[in-house]
Each structure stands twice: as C-alpha cells, then as structure tokens.
C-alpha cells in the first residue's frame, strides 16, 4: 500500500512549512473572493481589507477553535519538526478487525527522527466547566490504530516514540477527567503550558525541542546516549558527590532540563530559573561562532546515580579519576547555572556542537538544594531580576522563624496558587519571569505581596519585627493559612470580577484587575472584615471561609452593584489614580468612600482625613480645569480663524467675530488696559461669547468636530453646545466665591468628563484625526 494513503496531507518542504506558518501566525483569517460574493461574506462578519480588479480580500478573526489549533501547530513548527500536518483536514487511516477502514481527522500532527506528536485540540469561547469524558475515551480508543498507521507509514526502524496530547483553552478540567487522561497516558496541555512552550520555542527555536521532550518523555531512554562516557574527576564538595568533566553541547542538550519558574511544575517545586533571554542568547551564539569559549563550568544536577569507572585516585584529597557514563534519559541533568551558555550553542552548526564544554555535576540533590545553589550563585548578579528572587521567597523562606519572611513566604506561595487556580479570578493574571506582560496578564508577584503584607490578612509583624501576629485569614499552621486565605480571596475576587466581566477581562485598561486595584482590594477586605467583627461581635478566624464571605457580602454590595453598571469611562473617572506608591491608598479610600455612602459607620483608619484632604484637592483641581477649559476654547477658536483668514492684521478678528455687540463689548473692555498692557481683542471675550461665535452658521463647520459634545447620558442634538452654558455657570464659583456658592459632587464628575472630552478631541485634531472639522477656505 502506498505510504501516502496512511497519513495525509503532510508538509515536508521547508518553504511550504514557512508559508503555512506565516498564515497561521496572523491574528486574522484572510480570503480572496469574487467581488460578486463579497456581500455574503460581509454579512457573516468578514471585513474588507482591499479591493482588487476582480477580487475582494476580506478577513476576520480566527474562531477560537482554529486559533488554538494554529498556536499548537506553530509550536511544533518553531520546535523545528520537519514534518507537520497541513491545514485542518489532516487525516490518518484507521483499520480495525471486522470493520471498514475509516479516516480519523487529527488536529495537529508532527514528526522528527525520534518522536511523533498527535494532538487533539478542544476550546471554548469563554472559561467553561465542561466534561471531556467522551472525548478522552474516543481519543484513547483510537491510540492503538493510530499508532499502527504511523508505523505502517514510517516503518518500525527507528522506533518512534508517540506523544499523545490533549490541548485545551478556556476549559476547566475536572479531577475525574484529569485522572482519565492520566490513565490513558494522554498528556494535558492547557493554555498556560502552551503559552510557556511557545515562549521557549520562540526563544530557543529547535533547541527548545529538548526541553519540550523532557517534559513528556521524562525517564525514557535516549538511544543516541546509550554508552556515552567522558573522562571525569569525582570528589566531595559540601558533603555532596560531584563530577567534573568535559562534554559537548550536543550531548548535554539531549539530557538537559531547565526548571523554569513560568511552568511551575508541581513535581519540580521549588522552580527557580528565569526564562532564557533572547537578546543574551543571540549575543552568546555570535560570540561562540566567532571562536569564543567559556572557561567556566556549567553546573547541573544528575537526577540519578551515574556509573563511574575509577582508574586512579588520590587518597589525600579523596578525588578519583576515571570515566563517567552520562545519563541516557530525557530530563536527567537539571541545569542549575549556565543555561544561556549551554543553549547558546543550540542554533549553531555541527562544528560548534562538537566543541568541548566544562561541566560540574552534583548527584541527587533535591529541588530546594538546587534552588539554594542557584540563589547563592546569582543573588548578587544583576542578571537575576529582583522579581525572580521575590517569587522564590515562597519556596525558600517557608517555615521561617522571622515573621517578615514567614508572611512573605505565605504571600508568595498564595499568589502562585491563585494564579494557577483554573476558573478563578486571578487565573493566569500574574506575569511569569521572562514572559512579557500583556494588557490582561499584568499583575506582578512583588506588588501583590506588598498588598498582602500591608493588609495584614495573613498576619503582621509586631514588636519591632520580632513577633508574628495572625491575621483574619490565618489558621493554626501556615499550610492551613494558605488554604484558608486561598478560599476567601478567590471567593472575594470572584465576586468583584463577576460584577463586571468586561472590565475584568480588559486588564490594565479596565482598571479593575491591576496591581493597584488588587492592593486596594486586599486592604479593603481587611477593613471590611474588621468592621464586620466590630458590628457583629464575631471573630473572623473562627468562621469557615464560606461563612466569612457570607458575613461580609452585604458590606461589599455597594461596590459590586456600582460595578455592574460601570463603563470604562466610569472607571477612569472614579478609579484612575496616580502612578506609584500613592496609587493603591488612593484607590482604597475611594472604595471605602463608596461603602460609607451606604454604611455611614464604616470608618477605617485614615478615611476621614482622606475625605477632608480630597475635597480641598478636588476644589483646586476643578478650579484649574475651568481655567484651562477657558484657555483651550479661546486658543482653538482663534488659531482656526488665523488658519482660515490669515494671522496678520485684524482680518481673523473682523471675519471671525461678526456679532457687533460682542465686538463692541470686547473693545470697551480693552480700553481698561493702556499701552503695552493692551492685548488683542480676543482676550477680552467672556466664555459664553465663545459659544455664540462657534454656533454661527458660517463657522459651525469649522468647530463641530471639536466642540460638538453631547451632555453625559443625553442623546445628541444638531448642535451640542449646552456644556458651554454649564461651564460658564461653574466659572462663577472660583470667580465669585461665597459661603453659599460651592461645587457639588456631580460638578466634579461633569468637569472631569468635559475636560477629558475636549482635550482628547483637540489632541485628535492636532494629530490629523479631526475628520469632522472642515475648512471654510
């Protein structure tokens, strides 16, 4: 039977793979159709990109299921697999006894000299709890026939290892489904792991294949490494056995594994390495290509005892000389220090891969000892970001006798757990070292730790840092505190997120799920719990997590109710706070003030003082906004007149200000100034007179795009200039202050809105985006 009848269609040509990758990288799916058919596509949500002579090119975002398949396909392309499935119709011929042959569609297939990838992709548009039992059972039942077809297509020599993957996005895996997949030896890859693998593949290209294979083929034999031995020295260092030897990058890359923070493998905790720096890797590769070398050791830990054939020894030092047989299994040499030096060889030629590198290997260190070695080597070096060491605190300082370290460790580990709680509010929202932040994944461990420390939720340090004082979410043991705090904080933040899912999903832009907002909400939760205890006489620590959440639910209702109807503009108006250390307290007090409107006896420390100081600052801000609005309006009007009628002489005034009464009043006011103090006549107009100038029939087209601003919440009119009348009324407050004339709360919001609208419109016009402003010339 022809080989192609078992698997089809496959891409094996490098240029064809490159073209397919270019198509799948795009965030949009593009099609070219006859012009007569374009309307049908537009009705289905496609958008026109360009018009050709006979064709129309359209595009639309990939559906979520295709988007997942594209990302999975790109992973194996980036990993350098030379054979990858083509399109969405790749099929494998299935033959079973007593049944007609059938073709099984496979989402993603990839093959190299040693391994085959068979991947099934499942996704949902929104995070969903979904049973995958039927899908897992079907996939599992076809493993044997699929494996047979692969062997018939490629032959039985060499023996290919098949990796079965179930790749999902926005699906919350149940425990039974995870157990079913594990029982069928199907590997689960969620969007979190996929993001990690894509990141290292983008950094390391084909070299990342070793890291990927180490995850799924750990402890399996690598035929090419059987019997590989190197001359080595064996000795003791710190009571631990070590080997010093010379190997090659080709050998070490096959067995190496880097325990990255971003994957946070539960079996590998504590994870300590940051992701490889792409820039640094390129620099190292160039250095090596130009003949450079590193006279320093790569430090690894062999996860198994190694065979050592002793040839000689030195009794005085306890050092032995002989041959070391390198491990022959995937993921057997964990890189503690030197990942950049090792992976710098990955993209180079066979000549560089055969060069000598120096290695020191310990044997059977546990993960904590590895992490401590890493920190000991790197903590003073600038190359290790402070955020990584902050993240490690949850592992290395766990159980510390020092209260500050104890709280930091609980907080760091708590953040890590919540970031991995699928389906919960903070799932996937905390940035990982080495992976760039996004608008949505924008929270950081150091900032969240700061918020938890300040809130005292999991305890505080008292008596000059010598004693630990439990917080409202603390339990008898730190591990119990972790579990209790995790339940309460997930429950609390779920209520906040559910109040306005749109804002929450916007991340930074929504101002609801940011470092500043989280710090404020941690502090607010602590204050609400304290108020509840005082009002009810209950002790928070004696309540079960769900009982505690039920007790505080009414107190946070003013916030969740407000959020339900809030827009992004509302969030900007109410919760856009200064950047820096002053932001979280300001955000926190604004939340407190919102609760206080419904619960007047809610008075956490500092709120009364904040209300008092805020009112003074807000008045000053309102005065400034009114003054600047006046300046902005006047300057824009007469800059436009000068553009149309010319800047010289009085032509721009004569032709721009046609109302005789306005001209006469301005001239009369100018007579109060003499000589050099007298200004151009436009500087003697009142604000309400600007409105009359703007709305003149001949001039309205000049100004409509900037000044045509509907009132908040009102439908637009043919000329929306009522706001200028309101601003003119508000100008009297700073101009003629009395004890009976002052700003109302709604005045502050109105000024914020109008000031923001006008400055944005003027900026857009100056940037050439004022499409609605037309010229009279």
PyMOL commands that set and color helices and strands:
alter all, ss='L'
color gray80, all
select helices_A, chain A and resi 3-5+14-25+35-43+64-78+133-141+143-154+175-183+191-216+223-225+249-255+266-268+278-289+339-343+350-353+367-378+386-396+403-419+445-455+478-499+501-505+507-510+515-536+540-542+545-564+568-575+581-596+607-645+651-656+660-670+675-677+681-684+687-694+697-707+722-735+745-766
alter helices_A, ss='H'
color red, helices_A
select strands_A, chain A and resi 7-8+10-11+28-34+47-51+55-61+83-85+91-94+102-105+108-111+115-129+161-172+187-189+229-237+240-248+256-257+298-302+308-314+319-325+333-337+356-363+460-462+467-469
alter strands_A, ss='S'
color yellow, strands_A
deselect
rebuild
show_as cartoon
